[in-house]
Amino acid sequence: MFRYVQRHGGTGIVCALVFLLAWLPGSASADAEVKRLYQEFCASCHSGDRLGGMGPALLPENLRRLRQDEATKVIGHGRAATQMPGFAEQLSDEQIAKLVDYIYQPLPEMPVWGMDEMRESRLVHHDLRELGDQPRFDADPLNLFIVVELGDHHASLLDGDRLEVLTRFPTRYALHGGPKYSPDGRFVYFASRDGWISKFDVYNMKTVTEIRAGINTRNVAVSGDGRYLLVGNYLPHSAVLLDAADLTPIKIFDATDAAGTSSRVSAVYTAAPRGSFVVALRDVAEVWEISYLADADGEVETPAFPLRRIELDDYLDDFFFDPGYRHLIGAARNANNAQVVNLDEGRKVAELDLTGLPHLGSGISWEYRGRPVLATPNLREGQVSVIDMEEWKIIKRIDTLGPGFFMRSHGDSPYAWVDVFFGPDRDAVHIIDKDTLEIVRTLRPAPGKTAAHVEYDRHGRYAVLSIWDDDGAIVIYDGDTLEEVKRIPMKRPSGKYNVYNKTRLDPGTSH
C-alpha cells in the first residue's frame, strides 16, 4: 500500500488506505457496523486504517493521555482548538460508544517504517548539479514569502516588495507544522501529515527531492548550519534525522523515556544559537536536546548527535524560546500552568499561571519598558497574556473577542496582531499597541470568514493576513497606517512565511 501512495501521491492517500481494512489480519472478525461508521465519519481525516491523515492516528498507543470517557465527549461534541467536529446529532450514544471501543483496540500488526522503508520511498525529481545557483526571478530573495494554500494543496511564492505571486506549485496532501528554510533562504522544506518531507529549490522554483520519513508526522526543523533536518513523528514514535543536502536518512531516535515508555513526538524545534534541536514529547514528561555541533574538522561530536534528556514534572506539548534560547516556556493541553525550563541548567525554574490553553508556539517577544516580554494568544479563552521574561510574571491579560490561534509582529513595528480564530467573531483580528498593551483597532477584512495568521515582510512595511476560506485571499496592509493595500485571491491560504524574518529570527514571528 505504501508503494501505491508513493506512486500516486499524498492526495490519494485516503482512498488507498480505506481498502487496507479489507486485508488487515483479524479484520474479518471486526464488527461490520463500527467499520462502516468509522469509514463514514472518521476515515476522511484519520485515514481508513487509523494511521492518521489530516487528523492524528487513532490507536491506543497514541491515545494514552485521552481517557475513553473523554474520547466519547470529543466524538460527540468536538474538541476545542482543533478541526475536530462533533457528531452528537448524527450518531447515537451507542454508536459513539462502539467507535470509542474500536479506536482503543490495537491493530493486529503495527506497520513498520524504518531506514529501509525511508530509503525506498526517496524520490529525486531534479539533480541540483544541473540547476543554476542564481534566482530565476528579479526579486529580493530574502523578502519572499511562501504562502501555503490548503484549499487545493498548493503553495505560492510571493514577492514581498512588489506584492506579486512569482509562481504557484503543488504540494503534498495536508501540510503541517509550517515550511522551514535553509539558512540562506534558497531551500524550503515541507512536512505533510502523512510523513512526506519535500525539498523545494526557491531559486529555481522546483521541488527537487522528497522522502517519506514517517507514517503520521508532526513537523520538520532545519539545523542552524543548514546541514540537517529533524522530523518529529506521531507514528512511528520517533524523531528522524535527515541529511538536508539529499534527504537521505542518517539516524532514528526512538521516542522512549529512560524507563522505555514510548511516546509520540509532538514537535521538533531548532535552537540555532545552541547548535541543537529540541524535541517535545507528548506522552512522557521529558524534553530532549540533540546536539549537531561540529568540531574543528567539521565532524559532528562523538557520539554522533548526543541526546540529552531533561526530566520534568509534567508534559510539554508546545514551546516558546526566549530570544537567547536559554529558556523554553512550555505548556501541556491538560495543564493549568506553563513551565519555564532553563536549558543550560536542565531544570524547571519557574511556573506561569496560564489558564486555558496558551498557544506558546505562536508567541512573540519585544522590549516593554526596558524589559523583555513574551505575548501569547490562548486557544480556549479570549485573552492575550503578556509575560515579563526576567521575573516570569504575567504583566497583563488583554481581553479579546474570542480564543486566538496566531500572534505576529515585527521588530520594527509598534503593533502586534492577534486573530480571533474560534467562535462567532472569527472574522475579526485585533491590533495591539506594544507600548500601551491596548487594542487600538479591530479589523474585519471579510465579514463572516475566518481572518488569521498575519506575517510581516522583512522591512516591517506590510502586514499580510489570510482569509481562511476556499474562496479566500491574502490581504496586505500598510504596516504604519493599517490601511488595506492589496488583496490577492487564494484557495484557503493558511500560513505565510517570510524568508528574512524566519532565518534571521525576528522576535515578531515564531521560529
C-alpha positions in Angstrom: 0.0 0.0 0.0 2.8 2.4 0.8 4.2 1.9 -2.7 0.7 2.8 -4.0 0.8 6.1 -2.1 4.3 6.8 -3.3 3.3 6.3 -6.9 0.0 8.2 -6.7 0.9 11.0 -4.2 -0.5 12.2 -0.9 -3.8 13.4 -2.4 -4.8 9.8 -2.9 -3.9 8.5 0.5 -7.4 8.4 2.0 -8.8 6.4 -0.9 -5.8 4.0 -0.8 -6.0 3.5 2.9 -9.7 2.8 3.0 -9.0 -0.6 1.4 -6.4 -1.6 3.9 -9.1 -2.8 6.4 -10.1 -5.5 3.9 -6.8 -7.4 4.3 -5.5 -6.4 7.7 -5.1 -9.6 9.8 -8.0 -10.2 12.0 -10.2 -7.6 10.4 -12.8 -10.2 9.3 -13.8 -10.6 13.0 -14.3 -6.8 13.5 -17.8 -5.5 13.8 -19.1 -4.5 10.3 -21.3 -1.8 11.7 -18.5 0.0 13.5 -16.2 -0.3 10.5 -19.0 1.4 8.4 -19.4 4.2 11.0 -15.6 4.7 11.1 -15.4 4.9 7.3 -18.3 7.4 7.1 -17.4 9.7 10.0 -13.6 9.3 10.7 -11.6 8.0 7.8 -11.5 11.2 5.7 -9.4 12.8 8.4 -7.8 10.0 10.3 -7.4 7.5 7.3 -9.1 4.2 6.7 -6.5 2.3 8.7 -6.5 4.7 11.7 -2.8 5.6 11.0 -3.6 9.3 10.6 -4.1 11.8 7.9 -5.2 15.4 8.4 -6.1 14.2 11.9 -3.8 12.2 14.2 -3.6 8.4 14.3 -6.4 6.8 16.3 -4.6 4.0 18.1 -4.3 3.0 21.8 -0.5 3.9 21.5 -1.5 7.5 20.6 -4.4 7.9 23.0 -2.8 7.3 26.3 -3.5 10.8 27.6 -7.1 10.7 26.4 -9.4 8.6 28.7 -12.2 6.8 27.0 -14.9 8.9 28.6 -13.1 12.0 27.3 -12.9 10.4 23.8 -16.7 9.9 24.0 -17.1 13.6 24.6 -14.8 14.5 21.7 -16.6 12.4 19.2 -20.0 13.7 20.3 -19.1 17.4 20.8 -15.8 18.0 19.0 -12.5 19.3 20.5 -11.7 22.9 21.2 -8.7 24.4 19.3 -8.8 21.7 16.7 -10.7 21.0 13.4 -12.5 18.0 15.1 -16.3 18.5 14.7 -18.9 16.9 17.0 -21.2 14.2 15.7 -23.8 14.0 18.5 -26.6 15.0 16.1 -25.6 12.2 13.6 -24.6 9.4 15.9 -26.4 7.7 18.8 -24.8 7.2 22.2 -24.4 3.5 21.4 -22.8 4.2 18.0 -20.3 6.6 19.7 -19.5 4.0 22.3 -18.8 1.5 19.6 -16.4 3.9 17.9 -14.6 4.6 21.1 -14.1 0.9 21.8 -12.9 0.5 18.2 -10.2 3.1 18.2 -8.8 1.8 21.5 -8.3 -1.6 20.0 -4.7 -2.3 18.9 -4.0 -3.1 15.2 -3.3 -6.8 14.7 0.1 -5.8 13.3 1.7 -2.3 13.6 3.2 -1.2 10.2 7.0 -0.8 10.2 8.6 2.4 8.8 12.3 2.3 9.3 15.5 3.0 7.4 14.8 0.6 4.6 11.3 1.9 4.0 12.5 5.5 4.1 15.3 4.8 1.6 13.0 3.0 -0.8 10.5 5.9 -0.7 13.0 8.6 -1.6 12.3 10.5 -4.9 14.8 12.7 -6.8 12.9 15.0 -9.2 15.8 17.2 -10.3 19.5 17.0 -9.9 20.8 20.1 -8.2 24.0 19.9 -10.1 22.1 20.6 -13.3 20.2 23.6 -11.8 21.7 27.1 -11.7 22.7 28.8 -8.4 21.1 32.1 -9.3 17.5 33.0 -8.7 15.3 32.8 -11.8 13.4 35.9 -10.8 14.0 39.6 -10.3 13.2 40.0 -6.6 14.9 40.2 -3.2 15.4 36.5 -2.2 15.2 37.4 1.5 11.9 39.2 1.1 9.9 36.4 -0.3 7.0 34.6 1.3 5.9 31.0 1.0 2.1 31.0 1.2 0.5 27.6 2.0 -2.9 27.1 0.3 -4.6 24.3 2.0 -7.7 24.5 -0.2 -6.2 22.7 -3.1 -2.8 21.6 -1.7 -0.6 24.2 -3.4 1.8 26.9 -2.3 2.6 30.3 -3.8 5.9 32.2 -3.8 5.2 35.8 -3.1 7.4 38.8 -3.8 7.3 40.9 -0.6 8.3 44.1 -2.4 6.1 44.1 -5.5 3.3 42.1 -3.7 3.0 39.7 -6.7 3.0 35.9 -6.9 6.1 34.6 -8.7 4.9 31.0 -9.0 2.4 28.6 -7.7 3.2 24.9 -7.3 1.5 21.7 -6.0 2.4 20.3 -2.5 1.8 17.1 -0.7 -1.6 16.5 0.9 -2.2 18.1 4.3 0.9 20.1 5.1 1.5 20.6 8.8 3.9 22.5 11.0 4.9 25.2 8.6 7.6 25.2 6.0 11.2 25.7 7.2 14.0 27.5 5.3 17.7 26.7 4.9 19.8 29.5 6.5 20.4 31.2 3.1 16.8 31.0 2.2 17.4 29.1 -1.0 15.6 25.9 0.0 12.4 25.4 1.8 11.3 22.1 3.4 7.7 21.0 3.8 6.3 18.3 6.0 2.9 16.6 5.3 0.7 14.8 7.8 1.4 11.5 6.1 5.1 11.7 6.5 6.4 13.2 3.3 9.3 15.7 3.5 9.7 17.8 0.3 12.7 20.0 -0.6 11.8 22.9 -2.8 14.5 25.0 -4.6 13.2 28.6 -4.3 15.8 29.9 -6.7 14.8 27.5 -9.5 11.1 27.2 -8.3 11.2 23.4 -8.4 10.6 20.5 -6.0 13.9 18.7 -6.1 13.8 15.8 -3.6 11.3 14.0 -1.4 11.3 11.3 1.2 8.7 9.7 3.4 10.2 9.9 6.9 7.1 8.7 8.9 3.6 7.5 8.7 2.0 10.3 10.7 4.3 13.3 11.0 4.0 16.5 13.1 6.7 18.8 11.7 10.3 19.3 10.5 13.1 21.5 11.8 16.3 22.7 10.0 19.6 22.9 11.8 21.2 26.3 12.2 24.0 25.4 9.9 21.6 24.0 7.3 23.2 20.6 7.3 20.5 18.5 8.9 16.7 18.1 9.2 14.9 16.6 12.2 11.4 15.2 11.6 9.0 14.6 14.5 6.6 11.7 14.2 3.4 10.6 15.9 3.8 7.3 14.1 6.2 5.6 14.4 7.1 7.1 17.8 10.3 8.6 16.6 12.4 11.6 15.5 14.3 11.1 12.3 17.5 12.8 11.3 18.0 13.5 7.6 20.8 14.9 5.6 19.5 18.3 4.3 21.5 18.1 1.1 19.8 15.0 -0.4 17.2 13.9 2.3 18.9 10.6 3.0 18.2 9.3 6.5 21.0 9.4 9.0 19.6 8.2 12.3 16.3 7.3 14.0 15.8 8.4 17.6 13.1 6.1 19.2 10.9 8.2 21.3 11.1 6.5 24.7 11.9 7.7 28.1 14.6 6.3 30.3 12.2 3.6 31.6 11.3 2.6 28.0 7.9 4.2 27.8 7.1 5.0 24.2 5.8 8.5 23.2 4.6 10.4 20.2 6.8 13.3 19.2 4.6 16.4 19.4 7.1 18.8 17.7 10.7 19.4 16.9 12.4 22.7 17.1 15.7 24.3 16.1 17.7 26.1 18.8 20.3 27.6 16.4 22.2 29.7 19.0 22.7 26.4 20.9 23.7 24.3 17.9 20.9 21.8 18.8 17.4 20.5 18.2 14.8 20.5 20.9 12.2 17.7 21.0 8.8 17.9 22.6 7.4 14.5 23.7 3.6 14.2 24.1 3.4 11.1 26.3 6.3 11.3 28.7 7.4 14.2 30.9 10.7 14.8 29.2 12.3 17.4 26.8 15.2 16.3 24.6 18.1 18.4 23.3 20.0 16.8 20.4 23.3 18.5 19.5 24.6 18.8 16.0 27.7 20.9 16.7 30.8 20.1 14.7 34.4 20.1 15.8 37.2 22.0 14.2 37.4 19.4 11.4 33.7 19.8 10.6 32.8 16.5 12.1 29.8 16.1 14.5 31.0 15.4 18.0 31.2 11.8 19.2 29.0 10.0 20.0 27.2 11.4 16.9 24.3 13.6 17.7 24.2 13.1 21.5 20.8 13.2 23.1 20.3 15.0 26.5 17.2 14.3 28.5 15.6 16.9 30.7 13.1 15.3 33.1 10.1 17.4 34.1 7.1 17.0 36.4 4.5 17.5 33.6 4.2 17.0 29.8 5.1 19.9 27.5 3.3 19.9 24.1 4.0 23.4 22.9 7.1 25.7 23.3 8.3 29.2 23.2 12.0 30.1 23.4 13.3 33.3 24.9 15.4 35.4 22.4 18.7 33.9 23.7 17.4 30.4 23.6 18.4 29.9 27.2 14.9 29.2 28.4 12.0 27.4 27.0 8.4 28.0 28.1 6.1 25.1 27.6 2.5 24.0 28.4 0.5 20.8 28.1 -3.0 20.6 26.8 -4.3 19.3 30.2 -2.1 21.5 32.4 -3.1 24.5 34.5 0.3 26.2 34.4 3.1 26.7 32.0 6.7 25.6 32.9 9.8 27.6 32.4 12.8 25.4 31.8 16.4 26.6 31.9 18.2 24.7 29.1 21.6 25.5 30.4 20.8 24.0 33.9 18.5 21.3 32.6 15.7 22.0 35.1 12.4 23.8 35.6 13.0 27.3 37.2 9.5 28.8 37.3 5.8 28.3 36.7 3.4 30.6 35.0 -0.3 30.9 35.8 -1.6 30.4 32.2 -5.1 29.0 32.3 -7.0 27.8 29.3 -4.6 26.6 26.5 -1.9 29.2 25.7 -0.6 28.8 22.1 3.1 29.3 23.0 4.3 28.1 19.7 2.7 31.3 18.3 4.2 33.5 20.9 6.2 36.7 20.1 8.5 38.9 22.1 9.6 42.6 22.3 11.0 45.1 24.8 8.4 46.7 27.0 9.6 49.5 29.3 13.2 48.1 29.2 12.3 44.5 29.9 11.8 41.6 27.5 8.2 40.3 27.4 6.5 37.3 25.8 3.0 37.6 24.5 0.9 34.5 23.7 -2.7 34.0 22.4 -5.0 31.4 24.0 -6.7 28.6 22.2 -9.6 28.3 24.7 -10.0 31.8 26.3 -10.4 35.2 24.8 -7.2 36.8 26.0 -3.6 37.5 25.3 -1.1 37.0 28.1 1.9 39.4 28.4 4.7 37.9 30.5 7.8 39.5 32.0 10.7 37.2 31.0 13.0 38.4 33.7 10.7 37.8 36.7 8.5 35.3 34.9 5.3 37.0 35.9 2.2 38.0 34.0 2.1 41.7 33.4 -1.3 41.9 31.7 -4.1 39.9 30.3 -5.6 41.6 27.3 -9.2 40.7 26.7 -10.1 39.7 23.1 -13.3 38.8 21.3 -12.5 35.1 21.5 -9.8 32.5 21.5 -6.9 33.2 19.1 -4.5 30.9 17.2 -1.8 33.2 15.8 0.0 36.3 17.0 2.6 38.2 15.0 4.6 41.4 14.9 7.9 42.7 13.6 11.0 44.1 15.3 10.4 47.5 13.6 6.6 47.7 14.1 4.8 49.3 17.0 1.9 46.8 16.6 1.2 43.2 17.4 -1.7 41.4 15.6 -3.8 38.6 17.0 -6.6 36.8 15.4 -9.9 35.5 16.8 -9.7 32.1 15.2 -12.5 30.4 17.2 -16.1 31.4 17.8 -18.6 33.8 16.3 -16.0 36.6 15.9 -13.6 34.5 13.9 -13.7 37.2 11.1 -12.0 39.7 13.5 -8.3 40.5 14.0 -7.1 42.8 16.8 -4.1 45.2 16.6 -2.3 45.8 19.9 -0.1 48.8 20.6 3.1 47.3 22.1 3.8 50.3 24.2 0.4 50.6 25.9 -0.7 47.0 25.7 -4.1 48.2 24.5 -6.1 47.1 21.4 -6.1 50.1 19.1 -8.0 48.7 16.2 -10.1 45.7 15.3 -10.4 44.8 11.6 -12.9 42.5 9.8 -11.4 42.1 6.3 -14.0 39.6 5.1 -17.2 39.6 7.3 -18.3 36.0 8.1 -15.0 34.4 7.0 -12.1 33.5 9.3 -9.2 36.0 9.3 -6.0 34.6 10.6 -2.2 34.4 10.6 -0.6 37.8 9.9 3.1 37.9 8.8 5.2 41.0 8.0 7.6 41.4 5.2 11.3 41.7 6.1 11.2 45.5 6.5 8.0 45.7 8.5 6.3 47.8 5.7 3.5 45.4 5.1 1.4 43.0 7.2 -0.1 40.1 5.2 -3.2 38.4 6.5 -5.1 35.3 5.4 -8.8 34.9 4.7 -9.0 31.2 5.7 -11.6 30.1 3.1 -11.6 28.1 -0.1 -12.8 31.3 -1.8 -10.2 33.2 0.2 -7.4 35.7 -0.2 -4.3 37.2 1.3 -5.0 40.8 2.4 -2.0 43.2 2.6 -2.0 46.1 5.0 0.3 49.1 5.3 2.3 48.4 8.4 2.1 52.1 9.7 -1.4 53.3 8.6 -3.1 49.8 9.0 -5.0 50.5 5.7 -5.5 47.8 3.1 -3.1 48.0 0.2 -3.9 44.9 -1.9 -5.9 41.7 -1.9 -4.8 38.5 -3.9 -7.3 35.7 -4.2 -6.1 32.3 -3.0 -7.5 28.9 -2.0 -7.8 28.7 1.8 -4.4 30.4 2.4 -3.1 29.4 5.9 0.4 30.4 6.9 2.7 32.9 5.2 6.4 32.6 5.9 8.9 35.4 5.2 12.4 34.3 4.4 14.2 37.1 6.2 12.0 37.0 9.4 12.3 33.2 9.7 16.0 32.9 9.0 17.1 36.0 11.0 14.9 35.1 14.0 12.9 38.3 14.1 11.2 38.5 17.5 7.8 39.2 16.0 7.4 35.8 14.4 7.6 32.2 15.5 10.7 30.1 14.7 
